[in-house]
Amino acid sequence: TTQETACSLIRPPKGVIPMSGTVNGLMDHLLDRPDQPAFFQDTRQVDKLDDYLNLIFMAADGGARRRSGEPPKNVTAGMILSNERNVMDMARAKASTFDEGLFARLFEINVSGPYGAFHELHGKKTGANFAKTLHDRCEANHGTVWPVWLGALTDNWPKVERLHEKRLPWVKEKILQEVGDADISAVNDRLLDALVFSAWAGCIASNFEILPIDKGEIVKSFGLVFSEHLGRQAKGTTPMGDRLVQDVRGYLDEHLAQFPRLSAFDDTQRSTVLGYRLTTKRGVELFLFFPQVFDRQFADVYGGAAYSILEDAGFLEKTRGRGYQYQVRIPGTGKRKSFVAVKASIRFDQEE
């Protein structure tokens, strides 16, 4: 219903289509909508998750479609997507891995109101009744806003340029005020810049009285969803990083007995031991994974980013010059051995 409401600003609400079909067909759909949003529902229907992820990168980065004998045609459409599952759940179901950079290009909003997607029913008895009312009004009044919006931009372009220079920094400042002192990673900072531009465009529409919404309300709403986005993440990680932290936490909780103290090291028990536990001289408690165990459980799923994600979140201990590994001396042997050292603080929702 939210998709249909947004789509009706430009075209009939039936413009919201399922994300089924071939990747070439979906690409053609994007190419047919230059400088407009394209609305896809049920993204789980895409044949191959890799195709879905590639489309997101193409739309975000202005990638080109190339055909033999034709000049390349760049994608300038944006994608507005909806689904019952987020992209990490889809990746897990399809046993797929992908780059963390996806989350600098894909902003996910979890919608959960008192009435499903709605916070208010505006006099209707059920969410379904309210959804039908919205659908009927979208059918009857579609396509009226887009030409007015384009006309306002072209008639007032010098003013738009001045407001871009003057107001864009103001919008970012106001959104950051809503966020407070939350940790913003490089990935989230790039995402924030995209949201700031979208919020600024909304302010321009308000300025030209195309949107009957106050500029402050528009910016506040962007700040709210971005704050919630950051709040769902572990110590500034992306959604992919948050899922990795959850998986490592769950794995340790499930296999605590298979991480004895390092003082009990026995190289003949590799079939029953996943690693060891150690308290450093600084009092930091570590889980020492055998590298092949960590790779099998996490790096094979999340790629090499598994190490950098844990390091950025403050959960990885490493020895200088050993890459992402941590070298320790085995008690009673005088020998050294390298592990993947994860701080025990990862098991709890609190700072060290």
Secondary structure in CASP SS format (residue, H / E / C, confidence):
PFRMAT SS
TARGET T0000
AUTHOR 0000-0000-0000
METHOD secondary structure of the structure
MODEL  1
T C 1.00
T H 1.00
Q H 1.00
E H 1.00
T H 1.00
A H 1.00
C H 1.00
S C 1.00
L C 1.00
I C 1.00
R C 1.00
P C 1.00
P H 1.00
K H 1.00
G H 1.00
V C 1.00
I E 1.00
P E 1.00
M C 1.00
S C 1.00
G C 1.00
T C 1.00
V H 1.00
N H 1.00
G H 1.00
L H 1.00
M H 1.00
D H 1.00
H H 1.00
L H 1.00
L H 1.00
D C 1.00
R C 1.00
P C 1.00
D C 1.00
Q C 1.00
P E 1.00
A E 1.00
F E 1.00
F E 1.00
Q E 1.00
D C 1.00
T H 1.00
R H 1.00
Q H 1.00
V C 1.00
D C 1.00
K C 1.00
L H 1.00
D H 1.00
D H 1.00
Y H 1.00
L H 1.00
N H 1.00
L H 1.00
I H 1.00
F H 1.00
M H 1.00
A H 1.00
A H 1.00
D H 1.00
G C 1.00
G C 1.00
A E 1.00
R E 1.00
R C 1.00
R C 1.00
S C 1.00
G C 1.00
E C 1.00
P C 1.00
P C 1.00
K E 1.00
N E 1.00
V C 1.00
T C 1.00
A C 1.00
G E 1.00
M E 1.00
I E 1.00
L E 1.00
S E 1.00
N C 1.00
E C 1.00
R C 1.00
N C 1.00
V H 1.00
M H 1.00
D H 1.00
M H 1.00
A H 1.00
R H 1.00
A H 1.00
K C 1.00
A C 1.00
S C 1.00
T C 1.00
F C 1.00
D C 1.00
E H 1.00
G H 1.00
L H 1.00
F H 1.00
A H 1.00
R C 1.00
L C 1.00
F C 1.00
E C 1.00
I C 1.00
N C 1.00
V C 1.00
S C 1.00
G E 1.00
P C 1.00
Y E 1.00
G E 1.00
A C 1.00
F E 1.00
H C 1.00
E C 1.00
L C 1.00
H C 1.00
G C 1.00
K C 1.00
K C 1.00
T C 1.00
G H 1.00
A H 1.00
N H 1.00
F H 1.00
A H 1.00
K H 1.00
T H 1.00
L H 1.00
H H 1.00
D H 1.00
R H 1.00
C H 1.00
E H 1.00
A H 1.00
N C 1.00
H C 1.00
G C 1.00
T C 1.00
V H 1.00
W H 1.00
P H 1.00
V H 1.00
W H 1.00
L H 1.00
G H 1.00
A H 1.00
L H 1.00
T H 1.00
D H 1.00
N C 1.00
W H 1.00
P H 1.00
K H 1.00
V H 1.00
E H 1.00
R H 1.00
L H 1.00
H H 1.00
E H 1.00
K H 1.00
R H 1.00
L H 1.00
P H 1.00
W H 1.00
V H 1.00
K H 1.00
E H 1.00
K H 1.00
I H 1.00
L H 1.00
Q H 1.00
E H 1.00
V H 1.00
G C 1.00
D C 1.00
A C 1.00
D C 1.00
I C 1.00
S C 1.00
A H 1.00
V H 1.00
N H 1.00
D H 1.00
R H 1.00
L H 1.00
L H 1.00
D H 1.00
A H 1.00
L H 1.00
V H 1.00
F H 1.00
S H 1.00
A H 1.00
W H 1.00
A H 1.00
G H 1.00
C H 1.00
I H 1.00
A H 1.00
S H 1.00
N H 1.00
F C 1.00
E C 1.00
I C 1.00
L C 1.00
P C 1.00
I C 1.00
D C 1.00
K H 1.00
G H 1.00
E H 1.00
I H 1.00
V H 1.00
K H 1.00
S H 1.00
F H 1.00
G H 1.00
L H 1.00
V H 1.00
F H 1.00
S H 1.00
E H 1.00
H H 1.00
L H 1.00
G H 1.00
R C 1.00
Q C 1.00
A C 1.00
K C 1.00
G C 1.00
T C 1.00
T C 1.00
P H 1.00
M H 1.00
G H 1.00
D H 1.00
R H 1.00
L H 1.00
V H 1.00
Q H 1.00
D H 1.00
V H 1.00
R H 1.00
G H 1.00
Y H 1.00
L H 1.00
D H 1.00
E H 1.00
H C 1.00
L H 1.00
A H 1.00
Q H 1.00
F C 1.00
P C 1.00
R E 1.00
L H 1.00
S H 1.00
A H 1.00
F C 1.00
D C 1.00
D C 1.00
T C 1.00
Q C 1.00
R C 1.00
S C 1.00
T C 1.00
V C 1.00
L C 1.00
G E 1.00
Y E 1.00
R E 1.00
L E 1.00
T E 1.00
T C 1.00
K C 1.00
R C 1.00
G C 1.00
V C 1.00
E E 1.00
L E 1.00
F E 1.00
L E 1.00
F E 1.00
F C 1.00
P H 1.00
Q H 1.00
V H 1.00
F H 1.00
D H 1.00
R H 1.00
Q H 1.00
F H 1.00
A H 1.00
D H 1.00
V H 1.00
Y H 1.00
G C 1.00
G C 1.00
A H 1.00
A H 1.00
Y H 1.00
S H 1.00
I H 1.00
L H 1.00
E H 1.00
D H 1.00
A C 1.00
G C 1.00
F C 1.00
L E 1.00
E E 1.00
K C 1.00
T C 1.00
R C 1.00
G C 1.00
R C 1.00
G C 1.00
Y C 1.00
Q C 1.00
Y E 1.00
Q E 1.00
V E 1.00
R E 1.00
I C 1.00
P C 1.00
G C 1.00
T C 1.00
G C 1.00
K C 1.00
R E 1.00
K E 1.00
S E 1.00
F E 1.00
V E 1.00
A E 1.00
V E 1.00
K E 1.00
A H 1.00
S H 1.00
I H 1.00
R H 1.00
F C 1.00
D C 1.00
Q C 1.00
E C 1.00
E C 1.00
END
